[in-house]
C-alpha cells in the first residue's frame, strides 16, 4: 500500500515538473557580466562564422580558425551534430495533461531570460463598403538589464479594400534582444497550448520548435512544443543543416498558432527530434523562417511558410520590423504603424529567385562624403547578427576610422573601441538608408580596448548580408501584396542619425 502511494507521489512530482510553466533561463550568448574568462574575444568570430555556415560560403581561413577556436571554447563538448532525418512514425509521448499556458507578461531580473511580451491585435470585418474594427492590446516590456520600457500604442492601420464578409486579423509582437550585443531577437509565439520563444528569421523558411520528442538533456533550458499525434503529417520530415554540420531535424505537424494576438488554425509546424549544440545552447526555442517558400526543407512535399499561410487573413499581405539597439522592438503583421518611422517609406523590388528577401544596392557613402556608385545584391536577414558587404566598401569605411586594422588573427576588422565611427549611407534606387556610426560596433574583442566591427567583408560569400546591425537602424516593410514583392525603408522614429 505504502509502495503504491509512493509511486503515485513520484509520478505526480514528475508530472508537475514536466508540465509546469515554461522555464525562464539566464540569457545564452554573450554579455560582459558573463565573460569572466576571456569570452569576449569569441563574440565576433562566432557571429561571422554563423553567416558563412548559414549561406554555405567559403570562409577565409583566418576567420574560420577564429570561429573554430571560439566555438570549441564556448561549447567544449560540442560535437557539430549533423541532424539525421527522423523516422516518420511519431515517437511515444507521455500521456500527460497539456502544459500550462504562460501568462502574457513576466517581470524578470537581469539574471533571467528577457521575456518582453506585447500583443496588439485587430480584427477587421468587412461587409460591403463598411469596415468594423475591434482592437485589443496589452504590453509589458522589460529590457535585458531589467529596465522597464514604455508600452507602445499601435493605432495606425493601412487602408483596406476587403471582399464582402471577409474576416481579417492584424497584430504586433515585441522582439527582445537576447543579450546586450543584440546577437538575436526573440518573440513569443504559442503553438497549440505551448508558448515558446523563437528567432524570427527572414533568411530561412522553416518554422520549427524544440519539442517533447527530444532528449531531456537538450530541452532542460528550453520551452518545448508538445505535438499531438493526430495532427502529424504522415511520412513528412524536415531538416536544416549548415556548412559546419550543425542543424536540427524533426517531424511535421499542423496546429493552431497564436502570434501577436492573432490566432490561426492548421498551420505547419516542425517539431524537433534532434538539434545540434549550437541550437541547444541558444537563448531561443526555435526559428520562425519568413523568407520564401522555395527554401522550406520539408520532404517529400515542401510546405508554405507561416507568413504565406496567414497573409490572406491579414488586411495587407505585409509585415514590418522595428528592431531596437539593446532594447525591445516590434514586428507588426498586416499593417504599417506610422508612429514607428519618420519621413516617407521608399520601396525597392525583391528578387525571390533564391528564396531570400534579396534586393539591389546602387551605391554607398561614408560620413558626409558624396555617394559613390556601386551595384551589388544583398539579403535582408533578421536572423543574422552582422552586416557583410563587398570588401572595397568595407575597406573604404574602415580607412576613415583611427586605428582600424584587418586582423590576421580574427580574419576581420577591429579597431579601438573609443574611435569615432562615421555613418554609413547605403543607396537603394532613389532612397538612402543611413546606419549611424554609433550602431556600427558589434562588441569588445579583447581586454586592451579593441572592438569587433559590426561591418565585415563578404569574401567567399558572393552576396551581401544585411543583418541586425543594419536592420535595427531602419524601419523596414516586407511587402508581399505586390508582384514582385518589395522592401520598404524609412528612418526609425527615435534614432539619432546625425
N, C-alpha and C positions, 0 to 999 in steps of 0.2 A: 504493500500500500504506500509506504513512505517512498519507495523507489519510484513508483508511478507518479507520485506528486512531484518528486524531484525532477523527473524527466520533463513533466509538463512545465515546471517553472523554468527549466533551462530553455525549452523551446519558446516559451513566452519572452524570455530575455533576448534570445536570438531574433525573434520577430520584431521586437521593439527596436533593436539596433539596426536591423536590415531595413525597416520600414519607417524610420524616423524622418524628421525634416531634413532637407538637403544639407550637406556639410558646408560649413564656412571654413575656409582654409587660408593659411598665410599665402601671400602672393608668390607665385613662381616667377621666374625671370630674374631681373636684377634690380636692386636698389642699393643705395650707398650703405644703408644700415645692415644689409645682409652680406656685405662683401668684406669680411674681416681678414680674409686670407688671399688677397690679390685677385679676387674675381673680377674686378673692374676691367682688367685687360681682356676679358673674354666677351664683353658685350658686343662690340663692333664686329669682330671676326665671326661670331655666331650669326648675327643678323645678315651679314654679307653672304656667308655660306648657304644660308637657307634660301636666298634668292636663286643662287645657281642650282641648288638641288631642286627647287620647285620648277624652274624653267629649263632644267636639264642643259645648262650651258657649260662650256669648257672654262672652268675656273682657273685663273692664273695660279701657278704653283705656290708662290709665296702666300697668297690668300688662302689656298687650300690647306697648306701646312698650318697656318694660324688657326683656321677653323678646326682642323683635326685636334690640335692641342687643346683648344678651348672646349671642344665637345667632350674629349676624354676626361678633362678635369672637372667639368660641371657634372658629368654623368659617368663616374668611374666604372660602373658595372654595365655601361650602356653598350650592349651589342646593338649594331644597327639592324634591327629586326626587319626582315623583309616579310611583310604580311602574306599569309597563304590564303588562297580562295577557300572560304569555309564550305562545308557540306551544306546543301540546301534543305536539309531537314532541320527543323528547329530544335535546338537542344532542350532537354528537360528543364523546366523552370519551377522553382519552389511555388507551392500553392499559397503564397502569402497574399494578404489583402493589398490593394494598391497603396503606393507610397502616399504619404500625406502631401497635399499641395502646399507649398510655402506661401507665406504672406507676400504681398506685393511690395512691401518695403522692409528694409532692415537697416539697423543702425550698428555700424561696426567701428571698432578702433583700428588703428594702423596695423595691428598685429593680425588682423583678419583680412580675408579677401574683400576687395571693394565690391559692393553689390548695389550700385546706383541703379535704381529702377524707376522707369517712368512710362506711363501709358497715357495716350490721348487718342481716343477712337471716335470716329464719326460715322454714323450710319446715314446713308442718303437714299431716300426712296423717291422715285420719280414717277409721276402719273401725268401723262400729257406734258404740259409745259410748266407745271408747278413742281417745285422741289421742296421737300421737307427734310430737315436735318435734326438729328438728336445727337448731342455730344456729351461724352463723359470723360473726365480726365482726373488723373491722380499722379503725383510725382513725389519722389523722395530721392535726393541726390546727395551722395557723400563721396568726397574725393579720396585718393589713395592715402592722404595724410590724416583723414578723419574729419577734415573741414567740411562744413555743410555749404552747398552751393544753392543759389536761389532757384526755386522751381521755375520752369519755363511755361509761359502761356502761349499756346499754339492756337491761333484763331483764324488765320487766313486760309482760304481754300481756292483752288483753281476753279474756273467756271466749268459747269457741267452741261453736257448735252446727252442725257441718259435716255435709253429706249424706254418705252412705256412699261411701267411696273417693274423696272429693273432695280434690284437692291444692291447698293454699294457700301463698302467699308473703307475707311482710311484710318491710319494710326501712326503713332510715334513711339519710339523706344529709345531709352538712354543707352549710350555706348560709353563704357567706363574703361579707362586705360588700366592695364594690368600692373603697371609699375610707373615710377617717375620718369622713365625713359620713353614711355608710350610705345613699348615694343609691340603691343597688340591692344585691341579694344574688344571688350566682351559685351554682349547683350543678353538679357534674359529671354527665354522662349520656352513655352510649355508644349510638350509633346504627350498626348494622352493625358495622364494625370501627373506627369513629372516635369518640373521646371529645371532646366539646365541653363548653362551659360556658354554661348558659342561665339566664336570669332567670325563675324560677317566678312566674307572674303569674295571680293569681286574679281579675283584671279583664278577661281575654280568653280565647279558646277555641281558638286555633291553636297547634300545636306545629311550629315551623319552625326551620331552622338555615341558617347560611351554608354554601354548597356549592361544589363544584368547577366548577359551571357559571357562576359569577360572574366578572367581570373580575378579573385578578390584583391590580389596584390596590385593589380593595375587600376582599380577603381577606388581604393581606400581614400584618396584625396579628391574624389570627383563626385558630382551628382550624376546619376545614371538614368537612362531610359529603360523602362520595363515594357517590352513589347508584348502584344497579345498574339498568341499562336494563330488565332483565327484570322488575323489580318495580314499574314505573311504572303508575299508574292512568291509563289512556288517556283523553284528552280531559278531564282534570281539572286544575284550577289553583286557586291561592289568591292573595289579595291583601288586605293590611291597609293602610288609609290613614287618616291623621289630618287634623285640621282645617287644619293649616298646609301640607298637601300632602306631608308626609313619609310614609314607609311602606316596605313590602317586598312582593315578589310572587315567585311561582315555580310549580314543578310539584309533583306529589303522588306519593308512593311508599309502599309497605309494606315494613317492615324490622323486624329484631329490635332491641329497645330494652332496655338494661340500666340499672337505676336503683336505687341503694342496695342492691346485692347481689341484686336481683330481676332475672329475665330473662323477657321477653315477646316471642314471635314475632308477626310480621304486624301491627304497629301502624302507624297512619297518620302519616307524617312529611312536612312541607313542606320542599322543597329550594329555597332562594332562587336566583333568577336575577338579581335586581336588588334593591338596598336603598339607601335614601337616606342622606345623610351622617350623620344623627343616629344611625343604627344602625352604620354603618361605623366611626364614632369611638367607639362604646360599648365597654365592657370585656368584655361577654359576646358569645357567638357565636350567639345566637338567643333565642327565647322559648318557654317551656312554659306554655301557657294552660290553666288548670284551673278556669275558670268553667263555664258550662253549654253544652250542645251548640248551642243556638239561635244563639249568637254566632259559631259556626265559619264561616269565609269560603270554604271550598272550594266550587267550582262545577264541574259543574251540580248535584251532589248533596252536601249538607253531610255532613261526617264527624263521627264521635263524638270527643270529647276523649280525650286519653290516659287520664285517670282513668276516664271512662266505660268505656273498653275493658278496663281492668285490674281494675275494682273487684270483679267476680265472682270473681277469683282471690285476693282478699285475705280474711283471716279476718273482717274487718269492713269495710264499704264507707265508710271514712273516711281522712282524713289530718290531721296536726296541724302547726302552725307553732310554733316556739320560737326566734324570731329574737332576736339579741342586739345591744346597743349597742356598735359598734366592736369586735366580736368574732365568731367563728364561732358560729352556732346550728345548729338542725337542722329538717328536715322528716321526719316519720315517716309511714309508709304502712301501714294495716291494723291498727294497734294504738295504744293510749294508754299512754304511759310515765308512771307515777305519780310518778317521781322528778323530773319536769320542772315540776311545779306544786304549789302549796300549797292547802289547803282543798278545796272542792268545785267541780266544774265545773257551771256553770249554763247551761242551753241556751235559745235563742230561735229561733223558726221563721224560715225563709228564704223570701222571695218571689222565685221564679225567673222571673216573667213577663218581665222584661227581660234574662234570661240571666246576671244577676250574683248574687253572694252578698250579697243585699240584705235588710236587716232594719230593724226599727223601734227607735228610741231614744225613751225615755219621759221623760227628764229629765236634768239635769246639776247639778253643784255645783262650787264653786271653793274650794280650800283646805279650811278647816274649816267653811265656810258650809253651812247647811241646803240640801238638794236643792231644785231648782226644777223643777216640771213643765213639760216642753217636748217635744212629739211631732214627730218628723220621721223621714225614711227615709235610710239610708246604705248604703254598699257597703264590704265588707271587701276591700281590694285590695293584695295583696303586691307588685304591680308598680308602685305609686305611692309616692313619697317622703313627701309631706306629708300632714297631716290637714286637711281642708277642711270646716268646719261653718257653719251659719247665722250671719249677721252679728251678730245680737243676742247669741248665746253668745260669739262671738269678741270682740266689743266689751266685754262684761262681764268676760271673762277678762283682757284687757289693761288694763282700768281698775284692776286690782289690782297692776300692775307699774310701779314707779317709772321715769319717763322714756319709757314706751312711747308710740308715736305711729303713726298710719296715714300712711305716707309717700306723698305725691303723686308723688314721683319713681319709686317702685317699684310703686305700687298694692298695697301690702302693709304688714303690721305689722312694725315694727322697734323695737328697744329697746337700752339699754346692756347689753353682754354680762355685766357684773358685777351686774346687778339680780337679786335673789332672785326665783325663779319658783314660784308656788303649784302644787299638784297640781290636775289636772282630773279630776273624777269624772263618769262617764257611766253612766246608768241604762238597762238593757235588761230591761224587765219587773221581775223580782224580784232582779236582780243588779246590782252596782255594779262597774264597771271603772275603776280608777284609773291615770292616766298621771302618773308622778312629774314634778314641776316640772323636775328635772334632765334629763329627756328631751325637754322641750318646745322646745328651741332647735335650729334646723337648722344654722346656721353663720354666720361673720362676713359682713358685708355691705359694710364699708368699712374704712378704716385709722384711724378715730378711735374705735374701740371699740364700734361698734354691731353687733347681730346680727339676723339674719332669722329670724322666728318659724317654728317647725315647724307652728304652727296658723295658718291663714289663712281668710278668708271665702269662701263659695261663691257670691258674687254672680254671676248669669247662668248658673249651672250647674244649679240646680234639684234637686240631690241632694247629700248629704254623702258625702265620701270618707274612709274610714279607711285611710290609707296606713301606711307603715312607722313613722312617728312613733308611731302608736298600736299597731300590730301588734307591734313589738319590746318593748312593755311588758306584753304578755299572753301566756299560753299559750292557743292557740285550736284548737278542734276543728272541722273541716269535715266534717260527718257526712251522708253520703248513704244511710245504711242505713235512714233513716226517711222517711216521706212525710207532710208535706213535709220536705225537707232541713232541717237545723238547724245553727246555730253554737253552739259551747260556749266559755265564757270562764272562766278561772281565773287567779289571780295566779301569775306565774312564780316558780319557785324561784330564790333568789339575788338578786332585785330588791328594792331598798330603797324601800318605798312611804311611808315616814314623811316 
